Amino acid sequence: MKAAFLDPSGVPFVRDVDDPEPASDLVTVRVRRAALHLGNLLGAGERPLGSEAVGIVEHAPADSPLAPGDRVGTFPAWGVVRERIALTPERVFAVSDEVPDDVAAQLYVNALTAQMVLRAFERTTARTGDDGPLIVSGAASALGRILLADAQDRGYDVVAVVRRVASAERVAAGFGVPAVATSDAGWRAELARILDGRAAAAVADAHGGPDGHALWAFLARGGSVLQWGDLSGEPVGMRASELLPTELRLEGVSVSRWLEAVAAGDRAADVARVEVLARTRPELFRVAQRFTLDTLGPALERLRRTDGSGTVLVDLMPDQ
Ligand SMILES: NC(=O)c1ccc[n+]([C@@H]2O[C@H](COP(=O)([O-])OP(=O)(O)OC[C@H]3O[C@@H](n4cnc5c(N)ncnc54)[C@H](OP(=O)(O)O)[C@@H]3O)[C@@H](O)[C@H]2O)c1
């Protein structure tokens, strides 16, 4: 069967590999469609491509609730841009028929990260007792939009930060939240005006760099910076002494740790929540473009554009 990899310089290629053997403790999935994410490009050396997909169960352990023919989503499924994959059962989730393949293929990486960020926010407010707003930057990104929607559904007071003015307008209109654009020279004053003297309980930041750093000034004492992205790719550029009077906390949030770091009960709640989002808010799971194993080079170029138009998908069964 065919499987996709990145070479040490990040160039994609396809190679024939052995089909997985049916095993008594693994679920074998025929992969239909996989999502590509910026995080899939990280790492060193030759590495398999992909981390989530939708597919059909071909073999399941005897004690599994899954059976051959079931449609499932998979995460974390490292190297899932391949025709078949064998995974431990806690990485495979039944998906309802109401959720189309284009949504099911990209259901977990972004939406589970949003669950982790919001849980970190809840930990922060429980620790500080602060009921100030949550500032979400990178709010026009695929993940940022899910984060905004879910935070709003939970009744949190949210302020969005994006890069472009047009995106701020779209986010404000689409979600009904105040939004500022860091490309506007007066954005800090505008954010201060929106906050109207209130300090933020936490900043969920995906910009990084100087703009991400500038958001720290809006935090309440002891508040948290929940770092879930690095869209600018620039250093934050802070002095350590900044942490002293503010007592702020820096916390990285990575979905690559979801299986290991999140308790089983919370993981089940996360998966259930994500399925609800998929059924009720399918517009949060837009598709930028679909590619095939023959067009992985253009697929990665599309992924690197980060223009907010949606998720890049790879079709492993293009004829169906
Ligand atoms: N922590 C985790 O586990 C995890 C999981 C998945 C993704 N991520 C991260 O989340 C971020 C968003 O990923 P995504 O797939 O949702 O991306 P995406 O949809 O491709 O993001 C597009 C948005 O990124 C913004 N953007 C692009 N370059 C920027 C820059 N230099 N500075 C500020 N904003 C910029 C643009 O905002 P404008 O429209 O305003 O220009 C655009 O709308 C990435 O950093 C990704 O690595 C993290």
The ligand as an SDF file (V2000), in Angstrom:
LIG
                    3D

 48 52  0  0  0  0  0  0  0  0999 V2000
   -1.3280   23.8450   20.0990 N   0  0  0  0  0  0  0  0  0  0  0  0
   -1.6970   22.8840   19.2730 C   0  0  0  0  0  0  0  0  0  0  0  0
   -1.7460   21.7010   19.6340 O   0  0  0  0  0  0  0  0  0  0  0  0
   -2.0840   23.2590   17.8750 C   0  0  0  0  0  0  0  0  0  0  0  0
   -2.8980   22.4080   17.1050 C   0  0  0  0  0  0  0  0  0  0  0  0
   -3.2470   22.8170   15.8120 C   0  0  0  0  0  0  0  0  0  0  0  0
   -2.7710   24.0410   15.3200 C   0  0  0  0  0  0  0  0  0  0  0  0
   -1.9700   24.8040   16.1030 N   0  0  0  0  0  0  0  0  0  0  0  0
   -1.4620   26.1110   15.6680 C   0  0  0  0  0  0  0  0  0  0  0  0
   -2.5740   26.9800   15.5360 O   0  0  0  0  0  0  0  0  0  0  0  0
   -2.2160   28.0080   14.6260 C   0  0  0  0  0  0  0  0  0  0  0  0
   -3.3420   28.1470   13.6200 C   0  0  0  0  0  0  0  0  0  0  0  0
   -3.4160   26.9530   12.8720 O   0  0  0  0  0  0  0  0  0  0  0  0
   -4.6040   26.7360   11.8360 P   0  0  0  0  0  0  0  0  0  0  0  0
   -4.3870   25.4520   11.1490 O   0  0  0  0  0  0  0  0  0  0  0  0
   -5.8870   27.0120   12.5010 O   0  0  0  0  0  0  0  0  0  0  0  0
   -4.1880   27.8960   10.8170 O   0  0  0  0  0  0  0  0  0  0  0  0
   -4.9400   28.6000    9.6360 P   0  0  0  0  0  0  0  0  0  0  0  0
   -6.4010   28.3560    9.6330 O   0  0  0  0  0  0  0  0  0  0  0  0
   -4.1950   28.3330    8.3820 O   0  0  0  0  0  0  0  0  0  0  0  0
   -4.6460   30.1190   10.0950 O   0  0  0  0  0  0  0  0  0  0  0  0
   -4.9050   31.1330    9.2670 C   0  0  0  0  0  0  0  0  0  0  0  0
   -4.8570   32.4580   10.0240 C   0  0  0  0  0  0  0  0  0  0  0  0
   -3.5730   32.6760   10.5720 O   0  0  0  0  0  0  0  0  0  0  0  0
   -3.3680   34.0660   10.6590 C   0  0  0  0  0  0  0  0  0  0  0  0
   -1.9540   34.3760   10.4160 N   0  0  0  0  0  0  0  0  0  0  0  0
   -1.1830   33.9290    9.4010 C   0  0  0  0  0  0  0  0  0  0  0  0
    0.0630   34.4300    9.5240 N   0  0  0  0  0  0  0  0  0  0  0  0
    0.0600   35.2090   10.6590 C   0  0  0  0  0  0  0  0  0  0  0  0
    1.0470   36.0030   11.3100 C   0  0  0  0  0  0  0  0  0  0  0  0
    2.2990   36.1160   10.8250 N   0  0  0  0  0  0  0  0  0  0  0  0
    0.6900   36.6380   12.4430 N   0  0  0  0  0  0  0  0  0  0  0  0
   -0.5650   36.5480   12.9360 C   0  0  0  0  0  0  0  0  0  0  0  0
   -1.5330   35.8330   12.3570 N   0  0  0  0  0  0  0  0  0  0  0  0
   -1.2230   35.1750   11.2210 C   0  0  0  0  0  0  0  0  0  0  0  0
   -4.2310   34.6940    9.5810 C   0  0  0  0  0  0  0  0  0  0  0  0
   -4.9600   35.7070   10.2470 O   0  0  0  0  0  0  0  0  0  0  0  0
   -5.5350   36.9560    9.4450 P   0  0  0  0  0  0  0  0  0  0  0  0
   -6.6940   36.4020    8.6580 O   0  0  0  0  0  0  0  0  0  0  0  0
   -5.9520   37.9040   10.4930 O   0  0  0  0  0  0  0  0  0  0  0  0
   -4.4270   37.4460    8.5810 O   0  0  0  0  0  0  0  0  0  0  0  0
   -5.1160   33.5720    9.0660 C   0  0  0  0  0  0  0  0  0  0  0  0
   -6.4940   33.8610    9.0810 O   0  0  0  0  0  0  0  0  0  0  0  0
   -0.8700   27.6030   14.0200 C   0  0  0  0  0  0  0  0  0  0  0  0
    0.1540   28.3040   14.6960 O   0  0  0  0  0  0  0  0  0  0  0  0
   -0.7870   26.1280   14.3220 C   0  0  0  0  0  0  0  0  0  0  0  0
    0.5280   25.6370   14.3840 O   0  0  0  0  0  0  0  0  0  0  0  0
   -1.6360   24.4410   17.3560 C   0  0  0  0  0  0  0  0  0  0  0  0
  1  2  1  0
  2  3  2  0
  2  4  1  0
  4  5  1  0
  4 48  2  0
  5  6  2  0
  6  7  1  0
  7  8  2  0
  8  9  1  0
  8 48  1  0
  9 10  1  0
  9 46  1  0
 10 11  1  0
 11 12  1  0
 11 44  1  0
 12 13  1  0
 13 14  1  0
 14 15  2  0
 14 16  1  0
 14 17  1  0
 17 18  1  0
 18 19  2  0
 18 20  1  0
 18 21  1  0
 21 22  1  0
 22 23  1  0
 23 24  1  0
 23 42  1  0
 24 25  1  0
 25 26  1  0
 25 36  1  0
 26 27  1  0
 26 35  1  0
 27 28  2  0
 28 29  1  0
 29 30  1  0
 29 35  2  0
 30 31  1  0
 30 32  2  0
 32 33  1  0
 33 34  2  0
 34 35  1  0
 36 37  1  0
 36 42  1  0
 37 38  1  0
 38 39  2  0
 38 40  1  0
 38 41  1  0
 42 43  1  0
 44 45  1  0
 44 46  1  0
 46 47  1  0
M  CHG  2   8   1  16  -1
M  END
$$$$
